[in-house]
Amino acid sequence: MEYRELGRTGLAVSSISFGAWAIGGSWGDVSESDAMAALHRALDLGINFIDTADVYGDGRSERMIARLRRERSEPFFVATKAGRRLDPHVASGYTKANLSTFVERSLKNLEVEALDLLQLHCPPSEVYDNDEVYGALDDLVTEGKLRFYGVSVERVDEALRAIQRPNVQSVQIIFNAFRRKPADELFPAARARKVGIIARVPLASGLLTGKLRLDSRFAADDHRSFNRHGEAFDRGETFSGVDYEAGLQAVEELRPLVSPGATLAQLALRWITMFDAVTCAIPGGKNPAQVEQNAAAAALPPLDVDTMAAVEDVYNRRIRPLVHHLW
């Protein structure tokens, strides 16, 4: 496993880390025994950074991570998120009082005295320009409730605004072979300001595993059923905003690029970590086998120039016209 420094925090985190959305909810049923086995396997393989949120399973994900910490002795870092508990989810709700309430709930769920990293959870765009929000986060650091804070964003322009704030340590953003815009516009600015990049939805909700087909079916409580057009939250969170059939066609052009002994998912994850501005990718894992497959991507050799160019060509022809201008 490779480890990279997260922003200016001094935390060295695994380049392939663990996204805990899938074990919390909105990805179909995942039993607690499978989820815990996946978490344990992640630690076995050297993964030391877990990303979650207070709304994943209404705290289920956070509570399982707390259980993991009780059952294991080795240290690991946890990033959680706050804001999406607001109902309605509006900018005016991002107050010191509300953020403090959300933080206290996460502290209880995770059974810790301070959160390693708190991220604003894709708030309304105007929140990124609100001095009072950053002041509230600074206060929570001073009070010892947070070690560090960052932002989780939908759009590149939001990230560029957020990293102007001196204490924003990280940006979580969708970045994968079907969502390349951050590399062009965000990564140079983040590198200059020493801000960490956490690449979420790294496998485009499963499209980039190469296992999905036109006739694949998803459970009713899986966001790939109920959010394909942004009915529940931002459309870009599901299949990276790419039309499903168009995504499947693009996948077929990527398949020949996979080296012997590797998988398309591993190629997709290794492609992400080829960008030195990226601290880590956070694929989900519903069971130990999925975690093993993801973690193995860290051991793949660097992708050669021809492979990188071929991935970019597929993006430019098949995907760029669909998503590049939107996020």
C-alpha positions, 0 to 999 in steps of 0.5 A: 500500500502507498501512503500520501500526505493529506493536505497540510495535516501531517496525516499519511493516508493510504492511496486506496482508502475506504468509502463507507457510503455503501455500508451505510445505505442507498446501495441496497441491503448490506448486512452488518456482518458483511460490512464489518468483515469488509472494514476489518479486511481493509485494515488487514490490507493497510487501508488506514483512512475511512470516509463516512457521513452522519447521514449514511444509514442515519449514523449506521456507518459511523457506528460500525466504524466505532465498533471497528475501532473497539475491535482493532488495535491499530490506528486509522483515520476517519473523515465524516461529513455534516450538513445533509441532516438539515431539512430543508437543506438550505444555506441558512441552516449552516449555522454554528449551532447546527454544525455543533449539533451535528458534530456532537452526534458524530462524536457520539456515534464514532465514540471519539473526543475529536473528529479527525476530519470533518467535511461540509457535505455538498452544501448549497453553493453559496455556503462556500462563500460564507465567512460565518461557516468557516468561523464556526469550523475554526471555533470547533477546532479551537474547542477540540471537537475537530482536528481538521476540516475540509469540504465535499463539493459537487462542482469544480468552481465550488472547490476553487472557492473553498480552497481560498480559505486558509484552514481548508485542508481537503476537498472531496470531489468526484474524480474518475475516468468519466469525470476528468475536469478536476485534473484540469482546473482544480488539481494545479490550484490544490497542489499550490495551496497544499490541499488534499484531494479525496477522489470519491465515486472513483468507479462511477457507481460501478460502471468502471468495474466493467461488471454492469450490463444493460439489463442489470437491475438494482434494488429499490433502495439503491441510488442507482435505481432512484437517483439516475436523473437527480431525483433525490440528490445531485445527479452527478453522484450516480454513474458520475452523471453519465447516461447509463447506456453511454457509460456502458459503451465507453467501458467497452473501449476501456476494457482492452486497456486492462493488463493481464491479471488486473481488472477494469476496476483496478485500472480505473483506480490506478488511473486516479492515483497516477495524479499526484495531486490526489491523496486517495481514492475512496471506493466502497466495499460491501464485502471483503472480496471487493475490498481486496480487489480495490486495495490490489490496485495500489500495487499495480505498476504505473500506467504508461503514457499510451494507456493514459492517452487512450483513457483520455481519448475515450473520455474526450470522445464519449464522455466529455460532451455529456458531463464536462460542462456541468460539474 
